[in-house]
Amino acid sequence: AFDTVDHQTLINRLQDLIGQSGPVLKWFSSYLTGRSFSVSANNTMSEPASLQYGVPQGSVLGPLLFLLYLLPLGQIIQQFSDVSYLLFADDLQLVCSFKPSEAHKLSSLINCLSLIKQWLRDNSLQLNPSTKTEFRNLGVIFDHAMSLDHHSGLLVRTCFFQLRNIAKFRHFDFCIHCPAPLE
């Protein structure tokens, strides 16, 4: 997602939605435009190519600029009072909570998702097209039945892996020197 950000669209959003102008807007424009990239493989470097899209990944500004690029998306979601959202860099989660008797609220979620898909297409972004039976939320893995079976299994495997690593140190004699107690 970071790679498809249109520089001119982002600059326009900085100006129109954030209100940046003058030297600040020129600085952002300078930061985004005129970049190039090259690829190195087997000690051979490709010729530089112009970088027309994307925000610099690994930079401090990259995630912030991407979130600013997504500002209109938040405005679309806020049109639906039954839907809220969480945004973490390039991960968007829609939330629609309702009781069984309020199942009609699900149509708000579906309509919201339809507008989001259209906005993403119009802005050179896309939803992950794969059908997922599991999803991760803040490091916790849920499945379609909302059970934690997969997450628990993964956690147990990770713990055993770490315990095996710790066990490798049992053959070493550690001597911790503490200062003598004060009298």
Summary of the structure (lengths in Angstrom):
residues: 183
radius of gyration: 24.4
end to end distance: 64.2
largest distance: 75.7
contacts: 371
relative contact order: 0.09
helix: 46%
strand: 15%
